[in-house]
Amino acid sequence: MEEFIEKEYKKCSVVYSGGDDFFLVGPWSELPYVAYLIKEKLKEYSGGNENIAVSMAIEITPDKKFPIYRVGIATGESLDKAKEYERNGKAKDAIFLFGKAIGWEEFNSHKEIKDLIVKVLVNKVTRNILNIFHSISYQSRKAEEKEEIFKAWRLVYYMARLEERYGKSKDDLKRLLNLILNKQNRLYKNLESATIWADLQTRS
């Protein structure tokens, strides 16, 4: 583990690695990719054995002087959430990332949505789109709790207005809408996490 991290990700450090546990520190922007690569390396090492799972968690410190041991405690609590994450008859084998547990099989689609949000922001689409995604995620969650119908038309209307206003990003905005809203008008469940990731990546 130490040799691999030192060679591939020089800004990251291994605090501990032993048995089936490890603890790394490094830039938040690199850690999701480090985690995914470790998962892939383990899969390769085990010969693709589906009975071997790996769960991880990433936490961001509020400042550089934040004690490492407190980061470890917070990360351990988030790791428990990753291990408890169940979906479609499957459990564990997940990563807790930006406030949400995400199955490794969901990671690439999650990253694709994040990348599209980043792309439209880089192309000068209003950053208010982040607030809209946070708000729409909240509305979807509340509708589910109350067993009400989620009002997807609000998101569709807003995205259509953005397409009119930002013609150069029209195709990207249309694809983004298709990715976060399925044919049954169900919102992508981890939109808030992807939005936080994109927000952090594009802050100046």
Contacts in CASP RR format, 6 or more apart in sequence:
PFRMAT RR
TARGET T0000
AUTHOR 0000-0000-0000
METHOD contacts of the structure
MODEL  1
MEEFIEKEYKKCSVVYSGGDDFFLVGPWSELPYVAYLIKEKLKEYSGGNE
NIAVSMAIEITPDKKFPIYRVGIATGESLDKAKEYERNGKAKDAIFLFGK
AIGWEEFNSHKEIKDLIVKVLVNKVTRNILNIFHSISYQSRKAEEKEEIF
KAWRLVYYMARLEERYGKSKDDLKRLLNLILNKQNRLYKNLESATIWADL
QTRS
1 14 0 8 1.000
1 17 0 8 1.000
1 18 0 8 1.000
1 22 0 8 1.000
1 38 0 8 1.000
2 14 0 8 1.000
2 17 0 8 1.000
4 41 0 8 1.000
5 12 0 8 1.000
5 13 0 8 1.000
5 14 0 8 1.000
5 24 0 8 1.000
5 34 0 8 1.000
8 34 0 8 1.000
8 37 0 8 1.000
9 26 0 8 1.000
9 30 0 8 1.000
9 34 0 8 1.000
11 26 0 8 1.000
11 27 0 8 1.000
11 30 0 8 1.000
12 24 0 8 1.000
12 25 0 8 1.000
12 26 0 8 1.000
12 27 0 8 1.000
12 30 0 8 1.000
12 31 0 8 1.000
12 34 0 8 1.000
13 24 0 8 1.000
13 25 0 8 1.000
13 26 0 8 1.000
14 22 0 8 1.000
14 23 0 8 1.000
14 24 0 8 1.000
15 23 0 8 1.000
15 24 0 8 1.000
15 25 0 8 1.000
15 68 0 8 1.000
16 22 0 8 1.000
16 23 0 8 1.000
17 23 0 8 1.000
23 72 0 8 1.000
23 75 0 8 1.000
24 31 0 8 1.000
24 34 0 8 1.000
25 68 0 8 1.000
25 71 0 8 1.000
28 58 0 8 1.000
28 60 0 8 1.000
28 200 0 8 1.000
29 200 0 8 1.000
29 201 0 8 1.000
31 58 0 8 1.000
32 58 0 8 1.000
32 95 0 8 1.000
32 97 0 8 1.000
32 111 0 8 1.000
32 197 0 8 1.000
35 56 0 8 1.000
35 58 0 8 1.000
35 95 0 8 1.000
36 95 0 8 1.000
36 104 0 8 1.000
36 107 0 8 1.000
38 54 0 8 1.000
38 56 0 8 1.000
39 54 0 8 1.000
39 56 0 8 1.000
39 95 0 8 1.000
39 104 0 8 1.000
42 52 0 8 1.000
42 54 0 8 1.000
43 52 0 8 1.000
46 52 0 8 1.000
53 92 0 8 1.000
53 93 0 8 1.000
54 93 0 8 1.000
54 104 0 8 1.000
55 79 0 8 1.000
55 82 0 8 1.000
55 83 0 8 1.000
55 85 0 8 1.000
55 92 0 8 1.000
55 93 0 8 1.000
55 94 0 8 1.000
55 95 0 8 1.000
56 79 0 8 1.000
56 82 0 8 1.000
56 95 0 8 1.000
56 96 0 8 1.000
57 75 0 8 1.000
57 76 0 8 1.000
57 78 0 8 1.000
57 79 0 8 1.000
57 81 0 8 1.000
57 82 0 8 1.000
57 95 0 8 1.000
57 96 0 8 1.000
57 97 0 8 1.000
58 75 0 8 1.000
58 78 0 8 1.000
58 95 0 8 1.000
58 96 0 8 1.000
58 97 0 8 1.000
58 98 0 8 1.000
59 71 0 8 1.000
59 72 0 8 1.000
59 74 0 8 1.000
59 75 0 8 1.000
59 78 0 8 1.000
60 200 0 8 1.000
61 71 0 8 1.000
78 96 0 8 1.000
78 99 0 8 1.000
79 96 0 8 1.000
81 96 0 8 1.000
81 101 0 8 1.000
82 92 0 8 1.000
82 94 0 8 1.000
82 95 0 8 1.000
82 96 0 8 1.000
82 101 0 8 1.000
83 91 0 8 1.000
83 92 0 8 1.000
83 94 0 8 1.000
84 91 0 8 1.000
84 101 0 8 1.000
85 91 0 8 1.000
85 92 0 8 1.000
85 94 0 8 1.000
85 101 0 8 1.000
85 102 0 8 1.000
85 103 0 8 1.000
87 103 0 8 1.000
93 103 0 8 1.000
93 104 0 8 1.000
93 105 0 8 1.000
94 101 0 8 1.000
94 102 0 8 1.000
94 103 0 8 1.000
94 104 0 8 1.000
95 101 0 8 1.000
95 102 0 8 1.000
95 103 0 8 1.000
95 104 0 8 1.000
95 107 0 8 1.000
96 102 0 8 1.000
97 110 0 8 1.000
97 193 0 8 1.000
97 197 0 8 1.000
98 193 0 8 1.000
98 194 0 8 1.000
98 196 0 8 1.000
98 197 0 8 1.000
98 200 0 8 1.000
99 192 0 8 1.000
99 193 0 8 1.000
99 196 0 8 1.000
100 190 0 8 1.000
100 192 0 8 1.000
100 193 0 8 1.000
102 110 0 8 1.000
102 190 0 8 1.000
102 193 0 8 1.000
106 190 0 8 1.000
109 179 0 8 1.000
110 190 0 8 1.000
110 193 0 8 1.000
110 194 0 8 1.000
112 179 0 8 1.000
113 176 0 8 1.000
113 179 0 8 1.000
113 180 0 8 1.000
113 188 0 8 1.000
113 191 0 8 1.000
113 194 0 8 1.000
114 194 0 8 1.000
114 197 0 8 1.000
114 198 0 8 1.000
114 201 0 8 1.000
116 172 0 8 1.000
116 175 0 8 1.000
116 176 0 8 1.000
116 179 0 8 1.000
117 129 0 8 1.000
117 130 0 8 1.000
117 133 0 8 1.000
117 176 0 8 1.000
117 194 0 8 1.000
117 195 0 8 1.000
117 198 0 8 1.000
118 198 0 8 1.000
118 201 0 8 1.000
118 202 0 8 1.000
119 169 0 8 1.000
119 172 0 8 1.000
120 129 0 8 1.000
120 166 0 8 1.000
120 169 0 8 1.000
120 172 0 8 1.000
120 173 0 8 1.000
120 176 0 8 1.000
121 127 0 8 1.000
121 129 0 8 1.000
121 130 0 8 1.000
121 198 0 8 1.000
121 202 0 8 1.000
122 202 0 8 1.000
123 166 0 8 1.000
123 168 0 8 1.000
123 169 0 8 1.000
123 172 0 8 1.000
124 166 0 8 1.000
125 162 0 8 1.000
125 166 0 8 1.000
125 169 0 8 1.000
125 173 0 8 1.000
126 162 0 8 1.000
127 202 0 8 1.000
129 162 0 8 1.000
130 195 0 8 1.000
130 198 0 8 1.000
130 199 0 8 1.000
132 155 0 8 1.000
132 158 0 8 1.000
133 180 0 8 1.000
133 191 0 8 1.000
133 192 0 8 1.000
133 195 0 8 1.000
134 192 0 8 1.000
134 195 0 8 1.000
136 154 0 8 1.000
136 155 0 8 1.000
136 187 0 8 1.000
136 191 0 8 1.000
137 187 0 8 1.000
137 191 0 8 1.000
137 192 0 8 1.000
137 195 0 8 1.000
138 192 0 8 1.000
139 150 0 8 1.000
139 151 0 8 1.000
139 154 0 8 1.000
140 150 0 8 1.000
140 187 0 8 1.000
142 148 0 8 1.000
143 149 0 8 1.000
143 150 0 8 1.000
143 151 0 8 1.000
144 150 0 8 1.000
150 185 0 8 1.000
150 186 0 8 1.000
150 187 0 8 1.000
152 181 0 8 1.000
152 185 0 8 1.000
152 187 0 8 1.000
155 177 0 8 1.000
155 180 0 8 1.000
155 181 0 8 1.000
155 187 0 8 1.000
156 177 0 8 1.000
156 181 0 8 1.000
159 173 0 8 1.000
159 174 0 8 1.000
159 176 0 8 1.000
159 177 0 8 1.000
162 169 0 8 1.000
162 173 0 8 1.000
163 169 0 8 1.000
163 170 0 8 1.000
163 173 0 8 1.000
163 174 0 8 1.000
166 173 0 8 1.000
179 188 0 8 1.000
180 187 0 8 1.000
180 188 0 8 1.000
180 191 0 8 1.000
181 187 0 8 1.000
181 188 0 8 1.000
182 188 0 8 1.000
188 194 0 8 1.000
END
